[in-house]
Amino acid sequence: MEEFLKCNYHTHTPRCNHAWGTEREYIETAIGAGIKRLGFSDHAPYPQEPGFQSTIRMPMDMIADYRDGCP
């Protein structure tokens, strides 16, 4: 079987409000697909207008979890 993708550095998690699953599920799927390197690249928190909830990035109150690597 020909390998097409050995690295994926653009993987989103539920933190950015438009992905599903756990980091472990992503890692296990990548291993099963033969991907050798996997990078997580969520859309980092960004200050928004009061009351606005972005559907494409994590809220500011998740910045500590993002920084520390804990969901």
All heavy atoms as a GROMACS GRO file, in nm:
protein
  572
    1MET      N    1   0.084  -0.119   0.000
    1MET     CA    2   0.000   0.000   0.000
    1MET      C    3   0.089   0.125   0.000
    1MET      O    4   0.183   0.136   0.077
    1MET     CB    5  -0.091  -0.001   0.122
    1MET     CG    6  -0.184   0.115   0.128
    1MET     SD    7  -0.297   0.093   0.267
    1MET     CE    8  -0.353   0.257   0.283
    2GLU      N    9   0.059   0.218  -0.082
    2GLU     CA   10   0.135   0.342  -0.091
    2GLU      C   11   0.097   0.436   0.023
    2GLU      O   12  -0.020   0.451   0.057
    2GLU     CB   13   0.104   0.410  -0.224
    2GLU     CG   14   0.191   0.529  -0.250
    2GLU     CD   15   0.168   0.586  -0.389
    2GLU    OE1   16   0.105   0.520  -0.472
    2GLU    OE2   17   0.214   0.698  -0.411
    3GLU      N   18   0.199   0.498   0.085
    3GLU     CA   19   0.174   0.593   0.192
    3GLU      C   20   0.160   0.732   0.133
    3GLU      O   21   0.241   0.776   0.054
    3GLU     CB   22   0.288   0.593   0.292
    3GLU     CG   23   0.294   0.465   0.372
    3GLU     CD   24   0.398   0.473   0.481
    3GLU    OE1   25   0.405   0.577   0.549
    3GLU    OE2   26   0.472   0.376   0.498
    4PHE      N   27   0.054   0.803   0.171
    4PHE     CA   28   0.029   0.936   0.120
    4PHE      C   29   0.059   1.044   0.222
    4PHE      O   30   0.105   1.151   0.189
    4PHE     CB   31  -0.117   0.950   0.074
    4PHE     CG   32  -0.149   0.866  -0.044
    4PHE    CD1   33  -0.215   0.745  -0.030
    4PHE    CD2   34  -0.112   0.906  -0.172
    4PHE    CE1   35  -0.243   0.668  -0.140
    4PHE    CE2   36  -0.140   0.829  -0.282
    4PHE     CZ   37  -0.206   0.709  -0.266
    5LEU      N   38   0.031   1.018   0.348
    5LEU     CA   39   0.043   1.121   0.450
    5LEU      C   40   0.120   1.063   0.568
    5LEU      O   41   0.075   0.969   0.632
    5LEU     CB   42  -0.096   1.166   0.496
    5LEU     CG   43  -0.105   1.277   0.598
    5LEU    CD1   44  -0.052   1.408   0.540
    5LEU    CD2   45  -0.249   1.297   0.642
    6LYS      N   46   0.238   1.118   0.595
    6LYS     CA   47   0.317   1.069   0.707
    6LYS      C   48   0.310   1.163   0.827
    6LYS      O   49   0.336   1.123   0.938
    6LYS     CB   50   0.463   1.052   0.665
    6LYS     CG   51   0.480   0.942   0.563
    6LYS     CD   52   0.624   0.920   0.530
    6LYS     CE   53   0.633   0.809   0.428
    6LYS     NZ   54   0.770   0.772   0.401
    7CYS      N   55   0.275   1.289   0.802
    7CYS     CA   56   0.267   1.388   0.908
    7CYS      C   57   0.138   1.469   0.894
    7CYS      O   58   0.095   1.497   0.783
    7CYS     CB   59   0.385   1.486   0.901
    7CYS     SG   60   0.545   1.408   0.912
    8ASN      N   61   0.078   1.502   1.006
    8ASN     CA   62  -0.039   1.588   1.008
    8ASN      C   63  -0.021   1.686   1.124
    8ASN      O   64  -0.026   1.646   1.239
    8ASN     CB   65  -0.167   1.507   1.027
    8ASN     CG   66  -0.288   1.595   1.042
    8ASN    OD1   67  -0.282   1.717   1.037
    8ASN    ND2   68  -0.404   1.534   1.065
    9TYR      N   69   0.002   1.812   1.091
    9TYR     CA   70   0.024   1.912   1.193
    9TYR      C   71  -0.097   2.004   1.212
    9TYR      O   72  -0.087   2.106   1.277
    9TYR     CB   73   0.147   1.998   1.158
    9TYR     CG   74   0.274   1.918   1.155
    9TYR    CD1   75   0.344   1.900   1.037
    9TYR    CD2   76   0.326   1.861   1.270
    9TYR    CE1   77   0.462   1.826   1.033
    9TYR    CE2   78   0.443   1.788   1.269
    9TYR     CZ   79   0.511   1.772   1.150
    9TYR     OH   80   0.627   1.699   1.147
   10HIS      N   81  -0.209   1.967   1.152
   10HIS     CA   82  -0.328   2.053   1.159
   10HIS      C   83  -0.447   1.971   1.207
   10HIS      O   84  -0.537   1.937   1.131
   10HIS     CB   85  -0.357   2.114   1.021
   10HIS     CG   86  -0.455   2.226   1.029
   10HIS    ND1   87  -0.422   2.356   1.002
   10HIS    CD2   88  -0.585   2.228   1.062
   10HIS    CE1   89  -0.528   2.433   1.017
   10HIS    NE2   90  -0.629   2.356   1.054
   11THR      N   91  -0.449   1.940   1.337
   11THR     CA   92  -0.556   1.862   1.396
   11THR      C   93  -0.626   1.946   1.503
   11THR      O   94  -0.562   1.994   1.594
   11THR     CB   95  -0.499   1.734   1.461
   11THR    OG1   96  -0.428   1.661   1.362
   11THR    CG2   97  -0.610   1.648   1.518
   12HIS      N   98  -0.756   1.963   1.489
   12HIS     CA   99  -0.834   2.039   1.587
   12HIS      C  100  -0.895   1.943   1.688
   12HIS      O  101  -0.919   1.827   1.658
   12HIS     CB  102  -0.946   2.116   1.517
   12HIS     CG  103  -0.896   2.223   1.428
   12HIS    ND1  104  -0.981   2.301   1.352
   12HIS    CD2  105  -0.772   2.268   1.399
   12HIS    CE1  106  -0.911   2.388   1.282
   12HIS    NE2  107  -0.784   2.369   1.308
   13THR      N  108  -0.924   1.996   1.805
   13THR     CA  109  -0.991   1.919   1.910
   13THR      C  110  -1.120   1.992   1.947
   13THR      O  111  -1.145   2.103   1.899
   13THR     CB  112  -0.902   1.907   2.036
   13THR    OG1  113  -0.894   2.034   2.100
   13THR    CG2  114  -0.763   1.854   2.003
   14PRO      N  115  -1.203   1.932   2.033
   14PRO     CA  116  -1.327   2.000   2.073
   14PRO      C  117  -1.306   2.137   2.136
   14PRO      O  118  -1.400   2.216   2.143
   14PRO     CB  119  -1.390   1.902   2.173
   14PRO     CG  120  -1.340   1.769   2.130
   14PRO     CD  121  -1.198   1.794   2.085
   15ARG      N  122  -1.185   2.168   2.181
   15ARG     CA  123  -1.160   2.300   2.240
   15ARG      C  124  -1.199   2.414   2.145
   15ARG      O  125  -1.237   2.521   2.189
   15ARG     CB  126  -1.013   2.315   2.275
   15ARG     CG  127  -0.967   2.239   2.395
   15ARG     CD  128  -0.822   2.276   2.423
   15ARG     NE  129  -0.767   2.191   2.525
   15ARG     CZ  130  -0.689   2.086   2.500
   15ARG    NH1  131  -0.657   2.054   2.377
   15ARG    NH2  132  -0.642   2.014   2.600
   16CYS      N  133  -1.184   2.392   2.014
   16CYS     CA  134  -1.211   2.503   1.921
   16CYS      C  135  -1.354   2.498   1.867
   16CYS      O  136  -1.385   2.566   1.770
   16CYS     CB  137  -1.107   2.509   1.810
   16CYS     SG  138  -1.096   2.363   1.708
   17ASN      N  139  -1.439   2.419   1.930
   17ASN     CA  140  -1.584   2.420   1.902
   17ASN      C  141  -1.626   2.369   1.765
   17ASN      O  142  -1.738   2.394   1.724
   17ASN     CB  143  -1.641   2.561   1.925
   17ASN     CG  144  -1.635   2.602   2.069
   17ASN    OD1  145  -1.671   2.524   2.156
   17ASN    ND2  146  -1.589   2.722   2.095
   18HIS      N  147  -1.541   2.302   1.693
   18HIS     CA  148  -1.586   2.243   1.566
   18HIS      C  149  -1.515   2.112   1.535
   18HIS      O  150  -1.495   2.076   1.419
   18HIS     CB  151  -1.572   2.343   1.450
   18HIS     CG  152  -1.432   2.388   1.424
   18HIS    ND1  153  -1.378   2.495   1.490
   18HIS    CD2  154  -1.338   2.342   1.342
   18HIS    CE1  155  -1.254   2.513   1.448
   18HIS    NE2  156  -1.227   2.420   1.358
   19ALA      N  157  -1.481   2.038   1.640
   19ALA     CA  158  -1.423   1.904   1.624
   19ALA      C  159  -1.478   1.818   1.736
   19ALA      O  160  -1.524   1.869   1.838
   19ALA     CB  161  -1.271   1.913   1.631
   20TRP      N  162  -1.470   1.687   1.719
   20TRP     CA  163  -1.524   1.594   1.818
   20TRP      C  164  -1.423   1.485   1.844
   20TRP      O  165  -1.341   1.453   1.758
   20TRP     CB  166  -1.654   1.531   1.767
   20TRP     CG  167  -1.760   1.633   1.747
   20TRP    CD1  168  -1.859   1.666   1.837
   20TRP    CD2  169  -1.778   1.719   1.635
   20TRP    NE1  170  -1.936   1.768   1.787
   20TRP    CE2  171  -1.889   1.803   1.661
   20TRP    CE3  172  -1.713   1.736   1.515
   20TRP    CZ2  173  -1.934   1.899   1.573
   20TRP    CZ3  174  -1.757   1.832   1.426
   20TRP    CH2  175  -1.868   1.912   1.456
   21GLY      N  176  -1.429   1.427   1.962
   21GLY     CA  177  -1.340   1.319   1.999
   21GLY      C  178  -1.236   1.364   2.100
   21GLY      O  179  -1.227   1.482   2.134
   22THR      N  180  -1.157   1.268   2.145
   22THR     CA  181  -1.052   1.298   2.243
   22THR      C  182  -0.916   1.297   2.175
   22THR      O  183  -0.900   1.241   2.066
   22THR     CB  184  -1.052   1.193   2.356
   22THR    OG1  185  -1.015   1.066   2.299
   22THR    CG2  186  -1.188   1.183   2.424
   23GLU      N  187  -0.819   1.356   2.242
   23GLU     CA  188  -0.684   1.353   2.189
   23GLU      C  189  -0.638   1.209   2.168
   23GLU      O  190  -0.576   1.176   2.068
   23GLU     CB  191  -0.586   1.426   2.282
   23GLU     CG  192  -0.598   1.577   2.275
   23GLU     CD  193  -0.696   1.634   2.376
   23GLU    OE1  194  -0.778   1.557   2.432
   23GLU    OE2  195  -0.692   1.756   2.399
   24ARG      N  196  -0.670   1.121   2.262
   24ARG     CA  197  -0.633   0.980   2.250
   24ARG      C  198  -0.693   0.918   2.124
   24ARG      O  199  -0.624   0.844   2.053
   24ARG     CB  200  -0.677   0.902   2.374
   24ARG     CG  201  -0.644   0.753   2.362
   24ARG     CD  202  -0.691   0.671   2.480
   24ARG     NE  203  -0.601   0.664   2.591
   24ARG     CZ  204  -0.480   0.607   2.590
   24ARG    NH1  205  -0.432   0.558   2.480
   24ARG    NH2  206  -0.407   0.601   2.699
   25GLU      N  207  -0.819   0.948   2.096
   25GLU     CA  208  -0.882   0.893   1.974
   25GLU      C  209  -0.811   0.943   1.849
   25GLU      O  210  -0.789   0.865   1.755
   25GLU     CB  211  -1.030   0.932   1.970
   25GLU     CG  212  -1.113   0.861   2.075
   25GLU     CD  213  -1.254   0.915   2.086
   25GLU    OE1  214  -1.275   1.037   2.070
   25GLU    OE2  215  -1.344   0.833   2.111
   26TYR      N  216  -0.772   1.070   1.848
   26TYR     CA  217  -0.699   1.123   1.732
   26TYR      C  218  -0.566   1.052   1.716
   26TYR      O  219  -0.525   1.016   1.606
   26TYR     CB  220  -0.675   1.274   1.747
   26TYR     CG  221  -0.799   1.358   1.738
   26TYR    CD1  222  -0.838   1.438   1.844
   26TYR    CD2  223  -0.876   1.360   1.622
   26TYR    CE1  224  -0.951   1.518   1.835
   26TYR    CE2  225  -0.989   1.439   1.613
   26TYR     CZ  226  -1.026   1.517   1.720
   26TYR     OH  227  -1.138   1.596   1.712
   27ILE      N  228  -0.495   1.034   1.827
   27ILE     CA  229  -0.364   0.970   1.823
   27ILE      C  230  -0.376   0.826   1.776
   27ILE      O  231  -0.300   0.781   1.689
   27ILE     CB  232  -0.296   0.979   1.961
   27ILE    CG1  233  -0.262   1.124   1.993
   27ILE    CG2  234  -0.172   0.890   1.967
   27ILE    CD1  235  -0.228   1.150   2.139
   28GLU      N  236  -0.470   0.752   1.831
   28GLU     CA  237  -0.488   0.612   1.792
   28GLU      C  238  -0.527   0.600   1.645
   28GLU      O  239  -0.480   0.509   1.575
   28GLU     CB  240  -0.589   0.544   1.883
   28GLU     CG  241  -0.536   0.525   2.024
   28GLU     CD  242  -0.637   0.470   2.122
   28GLU    OE1  243  -0.757   0.455   2.085
   28GLU    OE2  244  -0.598   0.443   2.237
   29THR      N  245  -0.612   0.690   1.598
   29THR     CA  246  -0.651   0.688   1.456
   29THR      C  247  -0.531   0.720   1.368
   29THR      O  248  -0.511   0.655   1.264
   29THR     CB  249  -0.765   0.789   1.431
   29THR    OG1  250  -0.878   0.750   1.510
   29THR    CG2  251  -0.805   0.792   1.284
   30ALA      N  252  -0.450   0.816   1.409
   30ALA     CA  253  -0.331   0.852   1.332
   30ALA      C  254  -0.235   0.733   1.323
   30ALA      O  255  -0.183   0.701   1.216
   30ALA     CB  256  -0.262   0.972   1.393
   31ILE      N  257  -0.212   0.667   1.436
   31ILE     CA  258  -0.125   0.549   1.436
   31ILE      C  259  -0.179   0.443   1.342
   31ILE      O  260  -0.104   0.387   1.260
   31ILE     CB  261  -0.109   0.494   1.579
   31ILE    CG1  262  -0.029   0.591   1.664
   31ILE    CG2  263  -0.043   0.356   1.577
   31ILE    CD1  264  -0.031   0.561   1.813
   32GLY      N  265  -0.309   0.418   1.349
   32GLY     CA  266  -0.371   0.319   1.262
   32GLY      C  267  -0.361   0.354   1.115
   32GLY      O  268  -0.358   0.266   1.028
   33ALA      N  269  -0.353   0.484   1.085
   33ALA     CA  270  -0.342   0.529   0.945
   33ALA      C  271  -0.197   0.539   0.899
   33ALA      O  272  -0.171   0.578   0.785
   33ALA     CB  273  -0.412   0.664   0.930
   34GLY      N  274  -0.103   0.509   0.988
   34GLY     CA  275   0.037   0.515   0.950
   34GLY      C  276   0.100   0.653   0.959
   34GLY      O  277   0.210   0.675   0.909
   35ILE      N  278   0.031   0.746   1.023
   35ILE     CA  279   0.086   0.880   1.039
   35ILE      C  280   0.194   0.875   1.147
   35ILE      O  281   0.172   0.822   1.255
   35ILE     CB  282  -0.025   0.982   1.074
   35ILE    CG1  283  -0.118   0.996   0.954
   35ILE    CG2  284   0.034   1.117   1.115
   35ILE    CD1  285  -0.241   1.080   0.980
   36LYS      N  286   0.310   0.929   1.116
   36LYS     CA  287   0.425   0.923   1.207
   36LYS      C  288   0.433   1.041   1.302
   36LYS      O  289   0.489   1.031   1.410
   36LYS     CB  290   0.555   0.915   1.126
   36LYS     CG  291   0.559   0.801   1.027
   36LYS     CD  292   0.552   0.668   1.096
   36LYS     CE  293   0.564   0.555   0.995
   36LYS     NZ  294   0.520   0.428   1.046
   37ARG      N  295   0.380   1.156   1.261
   37ARG     CA  296   0.382   1.276   1.344
   37ARG      C  297   0.246   1.342   1.339
   37ARG      O  298   0.191   1.363   1.232
   37ARG     CB  299   0.487   1.374   1.295
   37ARG     CG  300   0.626   1.323   1.313
   37ARG     CD  301   0.727   1.428   1.278
   37ARG     NE  302   0.859   1.374   1.301
   37ARG     CZ  303   0.962   1.399   1.226
   37ARG    NH1  304   0.952   1.480   1.122
   37ARG    NH2  305   1.079   1.346   1.253
   38LEU      N  306   0.195   1.376   1.457
   38LEU     CA  307   0.063   1.438   1.467
   38LEU      C  308   0.075   1.565   1.551
   38LEU      O  309   0.129   1.561   1.662
   38LEU     CB  310  -0.037   1.342   1.532
   38LEU     CG  311  -0.179   1.392   1.548
   38LEU    CD1  312  -0.245   1.411   1.412
   38LEU    CD2  313  -0.260   1.295   1.633
   39GLY      N  314   0.027   1.675   1.498
   39GLY     CA  315   0.030   1.801   1.571
   39GLY      C  316  -0.111   1.853   1.593
   39GLY      O  317  -0.196   1.843   1.506
   40PHE      N  318  -0.136   1.906   1.712
   40PHE     CA  319  -0.265   1.966   1.744
   40PHE      C  320  -0.256   2.116   1.723
   40PHE      O  321  -0.159   2.180   1.762
   40PHE     CB  322  -0.305   1.934   1.888
   40PHE     CG  323  -0.335   1.789   1.910
   40PHE    CD1  324  -0.239   1.704   1.960
   40PHE    CD2  325  -0.458   1.738   1.876
   40PHE    CE1  326  -0.265   1.569   1.977
   40PHE    CE2  327  -0.486   1.603   1.893
   40PHE     CZ  328  -0.389   1.519   1.944
   41SER      N  329  -0.357   2.171   1.657
   41SER     CA  330  -0.353   2.313   1.621
   41SER      C  331  -0.490   2.378   1.638
   41SER      O  332  -0.549   2.426   1.543
   41SER     CB  333  -0.305   2.329   1.477
   41SER     OG  334  -0.390   2.257   1.389
   42ASP      N  335  -0.537   2.377   1.760
   42ASP     CA  336  -0.666   2.442   1.787
   42ASP      C  337  -0.656   2.592   1.761
   42ASP      O  338  -0.548   2.650   1.765
   42ASP     CB  339  -0.706   2.421   1.932
   42ASP     CG  340  -0.751   2.279   1.959
   42ASP    OD1  341  -0.827   2.226   1.878
   42ASP    OD2  342  -0.709   2.222   2.061
   43HIS      N  343  -0.770   2.652   1.735
   43HIS     CA  344  -0.776   2.797   1.723
   43HIS      C  345  -0.772   2.852   1.865
   43HIS      O  346  -0.864   2.832   1.944
   43HIS     CB  347  -0.904   2.840   1.651
   43HIS     CG  348  -0.910   2.792   1.510
   43HIS    ND1  349  -0.844   2.855   1.408
   43HIS    CD2  350  -0.970   2.684   1.455
   43HIS    CE1  351  -0.865   2.789   1.295
   43HIS    NE2  352  -0.941   2.686   1.321
   44ALA      N  353  -0.665   2.919   1.898
   44ALA     CA  354  -0.642   2.968   2.034
   44ALA      C  355  -0.747   3.070   2.076
   44ALA      O  356  -0.812   3.132   1.992
   44ALA     CB  357  -0.503   3.029   2.043
   45PRO      N  358  -0.760   3.089   2.207
   45PRO     CA  359  -0.854   3.189   2.257
   45PRO      C  360  -0.823   3.329   2.205
   45PRO      O  361  -0.708   3.364   2.180
   45PRO     CB  362  -0.834   3.185   2.408
   45PRO     CG  363  -0.773   3.054   2.436
   45PRO     CD  364  -0.691   3.021   2.315
   46TYR      N  365  -0.928   3.405   2.187
   46TYR     CA  366  -0.914   3.542   2.140
   46TYR      C  367  -1.027   3.623   2.204
   46TYR      O  368  -1.142   3.579   2.202
   46TYR     CB  369  -0.925   3.547   1.988
   46TYR     CG  370  -0.899   3.684   1.931
   46TYR    CD1  371  -0.770   3.730   1.912
   46TYR    CD2  372  -1.005   3.768   1.898
   46TYR    CE1  373  -0.746   3.856   1.860
   46TYR    CE2  374  -0.982   3.894   1.846
   46TYR     CZ  375  -0.852   3.937   1.827
   46TYR     OH  376  -0.829   4.062   1.776
   47PRO      N  377  -0.997   3.737   2.262
   47PRO     CA  378  -1.103   3.817   2.325
   47PRO      C  379  -1.215   3.851   2.226
   47PRO      O  380  -1.188   3.891   2.114
   47PRO     CB  381  -1.031   3.943   2.371
   47PRO     CG  382  -0.887   3.906   2.377
   47PRO     CD  383  -0.867   3.803   2.270
   48GLN      N  384  -1.338   3.834   2.270
   48GLN     CA  385  -1.456   3.862   2.188
   48GLN      C  386  -1.544   3.964   2.260
   48GLN      O  387  -1.526   3.991   2.378
   48GLN     CB  388  -1.536   3.733   2.163
   48GLN     CG  389  -1.458   3.622   2.099
   48GLN     CD  390  -1.426   3.646   1.953
   48GLN    OE1  391  -1.487   3.728   1.887
   48GLN    NE2  392  -1.328   3.575   1.902
   49GLU      N  393  -1.641   4.013   2.189
   49GLU     CA  394  -1.739   4.103   2.250
   49GLU      C  395  -1.814   4.029   2.360
   49GLU      O  396  -1.838   3.909   2.348
   49GLU     CB  397  -1.840   4.150   2.143
   49GLU     CG  398  -1.780   4.235   2.034
   49GLU     CD  399  -1.732   4.370   2.085
   49GLU    OE1  400  -1.800   4.428   2.173
   49GLU    OE2  401  -1.627   4.416   2.039
   50PRO      N  402  -1.852   4.097   2.468
   50PRO     CA  403  -1.927   4.031   2.575
   50PRO      C  404  -2.052   3.962   2.521
   50PRO      O  405  -2.124   4.016   2.438
   50PRO     CB  406  -1.966   4.147   2.668
   50PRO     CG  407  -1.863   4.252   2.642
   50PRO     CD  408  -1.827   4.238   2.496
   51GLY      N  409  -2.073   3.837   2.563
   51GLY     CA  410  -2.189   3.760   2.522
   51GLY      C  411  -2.173   3.684   2.392
   51GLY      O  412  -2.256   3.601   2.359
   52PHE      N  413  -2.066   3.710   2.316
   52PHE     CA  414  -2.044   3.641   2.190
   52PHE      C  415  -1.973   3.510   2.214
   52PHE      O  416  -1.875   3.505   2.287
   52PHE     CB  417  -1.961   3.728   2.095
   52PHE     CG  418  -1.932   3.660   1.963
   52PHE    CD1  419  -2.029   3.654   1.864
   52PHE    CD2  420  -1.809   3.601   1.941
   52PHE    CE1  421  -2.002   3.590   1.744
   52PHE    CE2  422  -1.781   3.537   1.821
   52PHE     CZ  423  -1.879   3.532   1.722
   53GLN      N  424  -2.021   3.402   2.153
   53GLN     CA  425  -1.956   3.271   2.163
   53GLN      C  426  -1.915   3.227   2.023
   53GLN      O  427  -2.000   3.197   1.939
   53GLN     CB  428  -2.049   3.167   2.226
   53GLN     CG  429  -1.993   3.026   2.227
   53GLN     CD  430  -1.865   3.012   2.308
   53GLN    OE1  431  -1.856   3.060   2.421
   53GLN    NE2  432  -1.766   2.950   2.251
   54SER      N  433  -1.787   3.224   1.998
   54SER     CA  434  -1.735   3.183   1.868
   54SER      C  435  -1.760   3.035   1.844
   54SER      O  436  -1.754   2.954   1.937
   54SER     CB  437  -1.586   3.211   1.860
   54SER     OG  438  -1.532   3.161   1.740
   55THR      N  439  -1.786   2.998   1.721
   55THR     CA  440  -1.800   2.857   1.684
   55THR      C  441  -1.674   2.805   1.618
   55THR      O  442  -1.672   2.691   1.570
   55THR     CB  443  -1.919   2.837   1.590
   55THR    OG1  444  -1.898   2.917   1.472
   55THR    CG2  445  -2.049   2.876   1.656
   56ILE      N  446  -1.569   2.886   1.612
   56ILE     CA  447  -1.446   2.842   1.548
   56ILE      C  448  -1.322   2.856   1.635
   56ILE      O  449  -1.211   2.829   1.589
   56ILE     CB  450  -1.422   2.915   1.414
   56ILE    CG1  451  -1.408   3.065   1.438
   56ILE    CG2  452  -1.531   2.884   1.314
   56ILE    CD1  453  -1.352   3.141   1.320
   57ARG      N  454  -1.336   2.898   1.757
   57ARG     CA  455  -1.219   2.905   1.846
   57ARG      C  456  -1.265   2.888   1.991
   57ARG      O  457  -1.380   2.907   2.023
   57ARG     CB  458  -1.139   3.033   1.828
   57ARG     CG  459  -1.207   3.160   1.865
   57ARG     CD  460  -1.115   3.282   1.851
   57ARG     NE  461  -1.068   3.300   1.715
   57ARG     CZ  462  -0.939   3.284   1.678
   57ARG    NH1  463  -0.848   3.253   1.764
   57ARG    NH2  464  -0.905   3.302   1.552
   58MET      N  465  -1.169   2.852   2.075
   58MET     CA  466  -1.203   2.828   2.215
   58MET      C  467  -1.226   2.959   2.289
   58MET      O  468  -1.170   3.062   2.252
   58MET     CB  469  -1.094   2.745   2.283
   58MET     CG  470  -0.963   2.814   2.301
   58MET     SD  471  -0.836   2.707   2.370
   58MET     CE  472  -0.785   2.620   2.224
   59PRO      N  473  -1.308   2.956   2.394
   59PRO     CA  474  -1.332   3.076   2.473
   59PRO      C  475  -1.210   3.109   2.560
   59PRO      O  476  -1.127   3.023   2.590
   59PRO     CB  477  -1.453   3.040   2.559
   59PRO     CG  478  -1.455   2.892   2.564
   59PRO     CD  479  -1.391   2.844   2.437
   60MET      N  480  -1.199   3.233   2.602
   60MET     CA  481  -1.086   3.279   2.682
   60MET      C  482  -1.071   3.200   2.812
   60MET      O  483  -0.959   3.180   2.859
   60MET     CB  484  -1.100   3.428   2.715
   60MET     CG  485  -1.080   3.520   2.596
   60MET     SD  486  -0.915   3.507   2.522
   60MET     CE  487  -0.814   3.575   2.653
   61ASP      N  488  -1.182   3.152   2.870
   61ASP     CA  489  -1.170   3.080   2.997
   61ASP      C  490  -1.106   2.943   2.982
   61ASP      O  491  -1.081   2.874   3.080
   61ASP     CB  492  -1.304   3.072   3.069
   61ASP     CG  493  -1.410   2.993   2.994
   61ASP    OD1  494  -1.384   2.942   2.884
   61ASP    OD2  495  -1.522   2.984   3.047
   62MET      N  496  -1.075   2.901   2.860
   62MET     CA  497  -1.007   2.773   2.838
   62MET      C  498  -0.857   2.790   2.816
   62MET      O  499  -0.787   2.692   2.793
   62MET     CB  500  -1.069   2.700   2.719
   62MET     CG  501  -1.209   2.651   2.745
   62MET     SD  502  -1.268   2.547   2.610
   62MET     CE  503  -1.175   2.398   2.644
   63ILE      N  504  -0.806   2.910   2.825
   63ILE     CA  505  -0.666   2.934   2.792
   63ILE      C  506  -0.571   2.855   2.884
   63ILE      O  507  -0.469   2.802   2.838
   63ILE     CB  508  -0.631   3.084   2.789
   63ILE    CG1  509  -0.501   3.106   2.714
   63ILE    CG2  510  -0.628   3.143   2.928
   63ILE    CD1  511  -0.478   3.249   2.672
   64ALA      N  512  -0.603   2.842   3.011
   64ALA     CA  513  -0.516   2.766   3.102
   64ALA      C  514  -0.512   2.620   3.062
   64ALA      O  515  -0.404   2.558   3.060
   64ALA     CB  516  -0.561   2.782   3.246
   65ASP      N  517  -0.627   2.560   3.030
   65ASP     CA  518  -0.630   2.421   2.985
   65ASP      C  519  -0.550   2.403   2.856
   65ASP      O  520  -0.478   2.306   2.839
   65ASP     CB  521  -0.774   2.375   2.962
   65ASP     CG  522  -0.850   2.355   3.091
   65ASP    OD1  523  -0.785   2.339   3.197
   65ASP    OD2  524  -0.973   2.354   3.087
   66TYR      N  525  -0.565   2.495   2.764
   66TYR     CA  526  -0.493   2.488   2.637
   66TYR      C  527  -0.342   2.496   2.662
   66TYR      O  528  -0.265   2.416   2.611
   66TYR     CB  529  -0.539   2.601   2.547
   66TYR     CG  530  -0.472   2.603   2.411
   66TYR    CD1  531  -0.496   2.502   2.318
   66TYR    CD2  532  -0.389   2.706   2.375
   66TYR    CE1  533  -0.438   2.503   2.194
   66TYR    CE2  534  -0.330   2.709   2.250
   66TYR     CZ  535  -0.354   2.608   2.160
   66TYR     OH  536  -0.295   2.610   2.037
   67ARG      N  537  -0.302   2.590   2.741
   67ARG     CA  538  -0.160   2.609   2.771
   67ARG      C  539  -0.102   2.487   2.842
   67ARG      O  540   0.009   2.443   2.813
   67ARG     CB  541  -0.142   2.733   2.858
   67ARG     CG  542   0.001   2.764   2.895
   67ARG     CD  543   0.011   2.867   3.005
   67ARG     NE  544  -0.052   2.814   3.126
   67ARG     CZ  545  -0.138   2.882   3.200
   67ARG    NH1  546  -0.174   3.004   3.167
   67ARG    NH2  547  -0.191   2.828   3.307
   68ASP      N  548  -0.179   2.429   2.932
   68ASP     CA  549  -0.130   2.316   3.012
   68ASP      C  550  -0.151   2.182   2.944
   68ASP      O  551  -0.104   2.079   2.994
   68ASP     CB  552  -0.197   2.316   3.149
   68ASP     CG  553  -0.164   2.440   3.230
   68ASP    OD1  554  -0.060   2.503   3.202
   68ASP    OD2  555  -0.243   2.474   3.320
   69GLY      N  556  -0.226   2.180   2.833
   69GLY     CA  557  -0.248   2.055   2.761
   69GLY      C  558  -0.351   1.963   2.820
   69GLY      O  559  -0.351   1.844   2.796
   70CYS      N  560  -0.443   2.017   2.899
   70CYS     CA  561  -0.546   1.935   2.963
   70CYS      C  562  -0.684   1.977   2.913
   70CYS      O  563  -0.716   2.094   2.916
   70CYS     CB  564  -0.542   1.952   3.114
   70CYS     SG  565  -0.385   1.909   3.188
   71PRO      N  566  -0.763   1.879   2.868
   71PRO     CA  567  -0.899   1.914   2.822
   71PRO      C  568  -0.989   1.953   2.936
   71PRO      O  569  -0.964   1.924   3.049
   71PRO     CB  570  -0.948   1.788   2.754
   71PRO     CG  571  -0.861   1.678   2.804
   71PRO     CD  572  -0.733   1.740   2.853
   0.00000   0.00000   0.00000
